[in-house]
């Protein structure tokens, strides 16, 4: 019966506990390039939260001088002319997330027009004005003031921020050798590792690095769905989360020759040693799997030890732990129950973290293949042992006091697998009861239980900065905490909670943060870039029939861990909503559809704004937009769809949608079938050249005027016709097929072209 209880405890620990992130690296920095000006502001929060949850604490970015300097004079650093110029908001977001900034304040800016230098304004006086404007923003946001700005390059700014360490190893995120190269940099244990090209970049209209494309490929697509090329970064972030504070103390050690005399061609290994922990970084660049014994030197005894059955697949790199203390000087910051001699002798999988709580020693590994860990202990574990959440056998050597723990191979992301073994029956214990999430801006009840009422009375709850909690004692020594989460906490981030008593840690929980509700419109359009990249405009836009009306599906997800009631009210000038008011109860972490019928006042068309006001379980006023499109007609409308401060122009019929830029000489950005959602233009669009244009709606046509030419564009059903007062530039479009739909291209004359979806 007791063994079953211990298995349940281990299963709960393995499922609920996650490594508590350590402080960001100080001596050794891993940073990710994040050019905020190439990413719609609405995506900043999502992408930064994702990076932080990976374990990345530092983002590096340039501040393009010519982007923030306005043509009429002065600077925009707050986003008044474009959301992507809101450097102040970006810095504040980093501060809310507890992330660090590595800033490049002066040109050159890689991949940016004129390298970031304003045309005709690069003299010393203009530069001083630029730096003064930057200082006004960054001075109070340095790390010494509790802000995110930790490093600034070049020394040009008179602010209290250090220069980044050197050398800097720069690795493109999609480099096929990224893991090998990054592990070589980490093994160097000095300087910084900078990942570039991680995020797919979307240039503001008129600011693309070349006339070829608005979109620059990255390891992560703009929709945030494809992150496969970020695998090497994910592996390194998981590793450095706990190893980085130990790296400065490492020294390279000459490894003994293997039994075969040398490692196979393509296989390399480096041993790094310190008194608290050592490691072997091994990489296989060969075509065959390495499966053999390694020999290493123990840092303290200087004895040579053999590490058998090391498996490293082709293209794989592993960071193998060696002589890692189980005490607080090693990877586990709170393992005070272990003596100085208790340690991990070695493991043949990559060690990511160690935790000790309520008598259970848990470790997380990256294990591409079956492996094992050898522990030197002072007492025999009481068991049981769990590997990947399942009971498993382990070997115990009574003479050497060593435990051999099998580590199963993992197919999970990053090959991550957790193992846990009960070292001793805890005299005292405390747990968070089924706590999984916290709601931003609300008071959340989190229940805790204890092994005795006396322990509960002596316990306390540790919270992140800015959080507060009120305790309510419950029968049998349990305590319910009402935890207030700050309103400016970020959706998707995590909060680390801990219980302790008498100065000893008892229980931990890492809870994800959610806004009270997530609301979206099912019929919202998406802006397409090529055949793959999509961006949903914010506020969302949906097309409706103004006369007969159309249904909108408002999808509401209740993020509370309990049933909640939401009161919805829709209103907009010239629009009637049925029902205009609605009360909806939604189950815990569930979603429901609110069917809303929209009818317009007779005689109006085009783009109309409306609001969805939500009260009750959430309080929010959401801006929305609809396009009024009469049947059999075409409507021309304009809005800033990609959040760059420059409006796009749209022609829309019942069957197709065409999007044009007001920059880049009226770049044709998109031609999409509304039936299939397929875009038939490449991500560079068509007719792109440098320079802004004047655009206006003329009835159901769009008229675009440039230098010495005027272009008339009409859309009838699924056929788009372009006529120009001078010969049209080359469109570089040919007939193509997507699914059952074909784009045909006709050029009846040099000044006229017809594009038809059929």
N, C-alpha and C positions, 0 to 999 in steps of 0.2 A: 504493500500500500504506500509506504514511504517512497519507494523507488518510482512508482507511478506519479506521485506528487512532484518529485524532482524532475521527471521528464516533462511534465506540464509546465513547470517553472522555466525550464530551459527553452521549451518551445515558445513560450510567451516572451522570454528575453530575446531570443533570436528574431522573432517577428517584429517586436515593438521597438527595441532599442536600436538606435543608429549612432554612428560615431558623432560625438559632439565636436564641431569644427574647432580646431586650435586657432590661435592668433595667426594672422597673415605672416608670411616669411619676412624676416627683417634683413638678414645678411644675404639670403638668396631669394631672388624675386622671380616668380613666374607670372607674367603679364600677358594679357590678350589685347591686341589692337582693336579699338572700338571707335571708329570714326562716326561720331554722332550725327554729323551733317549729311552722311550718306544713308541714314536710316530714318524712316518716318518716326516722328516723335511718339506716336501711339504705340510703337514697338519697343521703345527704349526699356520700359519697365519689364516687359516679358523676357527680353533677351538678357538683361542684366541679372534678373532673378535666376534664369537658367544657368548663367555662368557661376553665380555665387553658389548655387546648389551643387554644381560640379565640384566646387572647392577652389575656384578662381577668385581671388580677393583683390586683384589689381587690374585695372584697365589702362591702356596707354592710348593717347590720342593727341593729334595735332589740333591747333586752333587756327583755321585758315584766316589770315588777315584780310584778304580780299573778299571773303564771304561775309564777314561781319562789318566791313566798312561799306557804308551806303553811298550810292552815286551822288546823292544830294548833300553828302557830308555827314560826319558823325558816325557812330557805331551802333549796331543792334546786337546786344548781348542778352536780351531778355525775350526775344521771339516776337516782337511787335510787328515785324514785317514778314516773318516766316517762322513757323513753329520750330524748324530745324536750326534756327539761330539762337534758341533759348539755352545758351551756355549756363546761365544762372540756374535754370530749372534742372539741367543735366547734373550739375555739381550737387545740387540739393538732393536729387534722387540717389546719387552715390552715397551721400551722407546718411540718408534714411536707411540704406541697405548695409551700412557699415563697410563699404568697399573703399579701395584706395585708388587715387588718380596719379598717373605718371603723365605729365603735361609737356608738350612741345609747343612753346609759344611763338616761335618765329619760323619763317620759311627755311628750307623747302618743305612743302607738303606733298608727299608722294602721291601720284595719280590725280592731282588736282590742277585745274587750269592755272597756268603761269606760276606753278609751284607755290601758290598762295600769296604771291606778291601783287598788290594793286597796281594797275597800269598807271604810270606817271606819278606814283605816290610813294616811292621806295626810298626817299632821301632820309637823312638822319632825323630831321624834325618830325616827319610823318611817322617814323618808327617809334620815336619817343612818345608821341601821342597815342599810338596803338598800345604800347607797353603800359602806359599810364592807365588806359581804359581797362586792360586786363588785370592790372594790379588792384583796381578798385573792386573787382569781382573776387579775386583769388586770395587777397591778403587775409581775410577773416575765415577762409575755408582751408587753411593749412592744417596739417596733422597736429601741430603744436597748439592750435585753437580747438582741437577736437573735430576738425573737418577732414575731408577725404584727400586733400592735395598733399601727397607725401613726397613726390619727386618732381622737379622741374628741370628740364634740360637747358644747358647753355649759360646759366647764370645771368641772363639779361634782366630778369625780373627781380626787383628789390623786395622779395618776400621771404618769409622764414620757411624755406623748403629745401631739402637736400637735393643734390644731383644724383641721378640713378647710378648704381654701381656698374663697374665695367669688369670684364668685357660683356657685351650683350650678344647672345647667340639668337639670331632671327631665323625662325622656321615657318614656312607657309603651312597652314593647317592641312592642306590637301596633298602635301608632299608624301609620296609613297614610302619614303624612308624617314618619316617624321618621328616614329617611335625610337628608331635606332639613334637618330641624331639628337633627339631630346635627352635620351638616357646618357649619351656621351657628355652632353652639357651638364646634366645633373651630377654625374660622377666627378666633374671638375670642381663642384661645390663652391664656385666663386662666380660673382657677377650676376647676370640675369638671363632668363629665357623668355623671349618675346615671340608670341604666336601671331602671325599676320594672315589676312585673307580668310578669317573664320566666317564672318557674316557676309551674305550676299548683299552687295551695295546697290542702292538705287539713287542715282544722281539727281539733284534738283534740276528742273528744266532749265536749259541754257548753260549748265555748269558741268556737263559731262566732260571727261578727260579727253575724249575725241568725239567726232561726229558719228561714230559707229554705233554706239549703244548707250542707253540709259542705265542698263543693268550690267553689273560686274559680278561674275560668278564667285561664289564662296563655298566653304565646306558646309554651311548651313543655309538653306534656302530662305527666301524672304517670308514664306508662310510658316517657318519654324517647324516644318514637318520632317524634313530630311536632314538628319544630323549624323549620318553614317561616317562621313569623312572627318568627323571630330573625334574619332575613337582614340587616337593617340593622345590628344589633349585630355580627354576624360580619364584615361589611364594615369597620366602624369599628375593630374589634379588630385585624384584619389590617393596617390602615393605621397605627394608632397604635403597633403593636409596634415599629416603627423610627423613625417620624416624631416621636413624642412628646418625645424629648430635645431636638429642634431647635425645637419650638414656642415656648419662651420667648424665643428670639432673633429671632422674626419681627416685622416691622413692616408695617402695611398700606401699600400703594402705590396711588396713583391710576392706574388703567388708561387708556391712550389709547383714544379712541373707535374703534369698529370701522369698517371701510370703509363700511358702510351707514349710519353715523351714530349708531346705537344698537342695542342687542341687541333681539331680538324680545320681544314681550310674554310674560311668564312665565319668561324666562331671565335669570339674574343671575350675575355673576362677581365674585370678589374676588381680588386679587393680594396675596400675603404674601411679603416678601423678607428675606433675610439674606445674609451673605457666603458661607456654606457651602452653602446650598440655599434655593430659593424654590419657590413653588407657586401655582397658580391653582385656586381652588375654584369650580366652575361647577355650577349647578343649573338644571334645566329643569322648571318647573311647568306649562308649556304643554301643549297637546294634540298638537303636532307635533314631530317630531324636529328638533333643532337641528343643522345641518350647514353650517359656515361657518368663516371665519378669525377668530382672536382676535389681538389686539395686546397686547403686554406690554412692560414695562421691565426690562432686565437690571440686577440690583442693583449690579454693579461698574462697568460701562461707562456705565450710564444710557441706553444706546441702546434704541430701540424695535425690537422684533423681531416678525415676523409668524409665527403658528402656524397653518398651513393645515389644512383638512379635519378640524376638531374635530367629533366626532359625539357628541351627548348625547340619548338617547331621552327620551320623556315620563316624568316622575316619577323620572328618573335624576339622580344627582350624581356628579361625578368630581373627584378631587384630582390635577391635572396637574403633574408635576414641571417645574421651570424652573431652569436654571443650577445643577444639582445636582452638587457635586464628586464625582469618583470616588475621591478620596483619603480618608484616615481621618477627615477633619473632616465628611464628608457622611454618607450613610446607611450606607456600608460601613465598619465599624469596623476591618477588617483589610486594607484595600486599600492597603498601603504601597508597592506597585509602580507607583502612578500619581502623576504630578506634580500640582502645584496648579492647572495650567491645564486638565488633562483633566477633562471633565465631561459630563453629559447636558445638551445645549443645551435640549431640550424633549422631551416625549413627549405623545402625544394619548390615552394610556391612563393609568390610575391606577397610579403606581409604589408597590409595597409593600416591596421589599427589593432589595439589591445584595449579591453575594458574589463573591469572587475567590479561586480555588484552583487550583493546578497549571496556571497559565497561562490559565485559563478565567474569563471575566467572565460571570456569570449574573445575570439580573434577573427578578423576578416582578412581574407586573402584574395589575390587574383590568381586563379588556377586554371590555365588553359589545358593542363593535363593532370592526371592523378599525381598526387604528391604526398608528402608527410612532413610533420613537424616533430622535433625532439625537444622535450622540456626537461630541464634539470630542476628538481624540486627538493624541498626538505620534508615533505609529508606526502603520503599517498592520497591521491584524489578519491573522494567518496563516490564519484560518479553520479549519474550516468554521463555518457558522452554523446553529444549530438553533432552531426556533420550535415550541413545543408538541410537542417530541420528534421533529420531522421536519426533515430538511435543507431549507434555504431559501436563496434568493439574497439578497444585500444589495449596496447601492451604496457605492462608495468614491470620494471626491473627492480626487484627488492634490494639488490646489492648496490646498484648505482643510483637508485632513486631517480630513475628516468622514465618518462612517459613517452610512448611513441603514438602519435595521433595521426590517423590517415586523413588526408584532405582530398575529397572527391573533385574531379574535374567539373568545371562549370560552363554551361552554355549561356548564362545570363550576360547582360551587357557588361563589358569589361572583365568577363570571366570571374565575377565577384561571387564569393561563397563565404558563409560564416560557420564557424565551429564553436562549440561551447562545452566546457567540462565543469562539473560541480567539484570544487576543491574541498569544501567543508560545509557542513550544515550550519547555516547562519544562526547566530544567537539572536540577532535582531534583523528585521527586514521591513521594507516599506515599498509600496507599489503605487503607480498611477493606474487607475482602473479604466481600461479601455479608452484612454484618451488618444484621439487621433488628429483633431483639428481645433483651431481657434478662429473666431470670427472677428474681423477688424472693426474697431470702433464700438465694440459691444462688451458686455460683461458675460463671461463664459464660466459655467460651473464645471470644475474638474474635481473628480472624486479621488481620494487617496485612502489607502488602508495600511495598517501597521500590525506588527506581530504582537503588540501589547498596547493597552491604553496609556501606560506609563511612557512608552517610547513616543507615542503620538503627542503627548503633552510636551515632550522635550524637543520635538522636531520643528523644523522651519522649512519654508519653501523659498528657493532661490529663483529669481525672475530676471529676465533681460531688463536693461535700462529703459525706463519710461513706462514699464508695466506696473500695475498695482494689484493687490489681492486682499480679499477679506475672508477670514477663516470661519467656518461654521462647524463645530464639533458634532459628530454623529455617534449613534450607539456603537458599542464595542470598539471604541478607540479610533474609528474612521474620522476623516476630516474632509469636508467639501470646501473647496476654494472657489470663490467668485473672482475670476481673473479679468481685469479690464485691459483690453488691448488698445494701444494708442490708435487714434483715427488715421494717423499718417503712416501706419505700418503698411507694408507692401504685399498685395495679393500674390500668393505663390511662394513667399519667403517662409522661413522656418523660425520658430521660437524654441529655445532650449530651456527646459525647466529641470530643477533638481530638488530632491528631498535630502535633508541631512539632519543628523542629531549628534550631539556631543562632538561636533567637528568632523564626523565621519559621513561620507556619502552613502546614501541608502538606495535611492532610486532616481532614474532619469527618464525624461521623455523629450522627444523632438517632434513638435507639433507644427503642421503646416498651417499657414494663415490663409484665410479666404475672406473676400468681401461678402456681405450678407447674401447677396443674390447676383447671379450672372444673367444678363438679359440680351437677347439677340433677335434679329428679324430673319426668318427662314428665307424670305424672298430677296434679301439684300444682294445687290449686284457686287461683282468683283472686278477690279481693274486688272487687266491681263498684260503681261510682258512676255511675248513669245508664247510658246505652246505649253510652258510649264509653270512659270511664276505668276502668282496671283496675290492681290492685295485688296482687302475689304476696306473701302473708304470709311472714315470716321468724321462726322456722324454717318450712319448707314443710310443707303439710298435704295428705295424700291419703286418699281414702276406699277402704276394702276390705271384702270380705265375710269376717267372722270365722270362719265355719264351713268353707266350701269353700275359702277363701283367695283371694287376688287377686295378680296380677302387677304389680310396679312396675318401670318402666324407669328405671334410674339411668343418666343420660347423663354420661359423663366425657370432658372435652376435655383432651388433653395439650397444654399450651402450650409444652413444650420443643421446640427445633428438632432433635430426634432422637427415636428410639424410646425409650420409657420403660415400665417395669413398675410397676404399682400393685397393692398388696395391700389388699383390702377385707374388712372384718369388720362385720357387722350384728348388733346386739343390742338387746333391749328387754324389760322385764319383762312377762310375760304374752303374749309374741309369739314365734313360731318363724319362722326365716328359712331358705329353701332356695335356693341354698347359703348357709350362714352365713358362709363364708369363700371368697374367690375371688381368684385372681391373674390380672391382665389386662395384656397388652402392647399399647400403643397407638402408632401411628406418629406422626411429627413433625407437630405442629399439627393433629392429627386427633382424632376422637372416636369412642367406641364405647358401645354400650348394654350395661349389666349387668342381665340379667333376674333380678329378685329376687322370689320368691314368699313372701308373708306369710300366716301362719295364726295365729289367736288362740286362747288357752286357752278352752275352752268356758265360757260363762256370763258373759263380760265384754263390755261394749259401750262406746261413747263414745270420747273422745279418749285416745290413749295416746302416750307419748313413746318414742322409740328413738334410737339413735345409729349413724352410719356412720363407722367408724374407718378412715382411709386412711393407709397407710405405704408405704415404698418410695420412689418418685419424688416423693412429696409426703407431708407429715406433718400431718394435720388430723383433728380429731374433730368431726363435723358433727351437731348436733342435728336430729332429724326428728320428724314427728308423723303418726299415722294416726288416722282416724276409723273405728271398727268399726261397720258398718251391716249388720245381718242383713237377708236378703231379705224383702220384704213388710212391713218394719217402718219406723218413724221413730225417729231418735235425736236427742236434744237434747244439745248440747255447748257449751262456752264457752272462749274464748281471746282474747287481745289480737291481733287480726288486722292492725290498721293501725299498731301500734307507738306508740300515744299514751298508754299506761299504764292505759287503761280497757278492760275485756274486752267483747267482743261475745258475743251469744248466738245460736246457730244451730240451726234445725230442718232436718233433712235426711232425705229419702226417696230411693228409687232414681231418682225422676224430677225432683225439684226441691230447691232450697235456699233458705231464707229466713233473713235475718240481721237481728238487732235490737240496738240499742244499750242499754247499761245507764245511759246519760245521756239528756238531751233527752226525758224522759218516755217512754222506750222507743221512740225513733224506729225505724220500720221502714226499714232501709237497703237491702235487696236482696231481689228475688224472681226467681230465675234458673232457667231450664230447663237441666237437666244434659245433655239431648240436644243442644241447639244452642248452649249457653253464653250465650244472650241474657238480659239483665236487663230486666225490665219496669217497674222503678221509676225515676222521675227521680232526678237526682243529689241532690236535696234529701230524697229518701225520702218517707215518709208518717207522719202522726201525730206530727210533731215539735213540741215545746214545751219551755220551760225547766224544768230540774229533773231530778235523778237518780231512779232507780226501784230497787226490789228485784226481782230476777229469780231464778227457781229452776226446775229441772226437776221435773215431777210426772209420773212415768211417761214416756210418749211425748209429753207436752204441755209447753209453756213457759208459766209463770205469771209475769206482770209486775204489780207492785203500785205504785201511786202514791198521791197524796193523795186519799183517799176513793174509790178505785176499784181494781178488780182485773181484769186482762185475761187470759183463757185463750186460748192459741193452739195449734192443732193442724194438722198437715200429714199428709194421707193421699194417697199417690201424688202427683198434681199439683194437689190442691185444698187451699188454706189457709183455715181458718176462724178468725175472731177473734170472741170473745164477751166482753162487758164488763159489770160489775155496774151501770154507769151508761151513758147514751147515749155511743156512740163519737163522737170528734171527726171532723170532715170529713177524708176521706182524699185528696180531689181527684184520684182515679183514675177513669179511664173505660176502656171496652173499647178495646183496641189490638191491632195485628197486627205481628209481626216475622217476615218470611219466611213459612213455612207454619204458624206458631204464633200463637195468639190468646189474649189475656188477657180473660177475662170477669169482670165485677164485679157481685155481687148484694148487696142490702141487705134481707134478709127482715124485719128489724125495726131500730129505732134502736140496739139493743145488739148486733146480730149482722151480720157481713159475711162473704161467701164469695168467694174469689178463685181462679179456675181457669185453668190453662194447658191449652189443647186445640187 
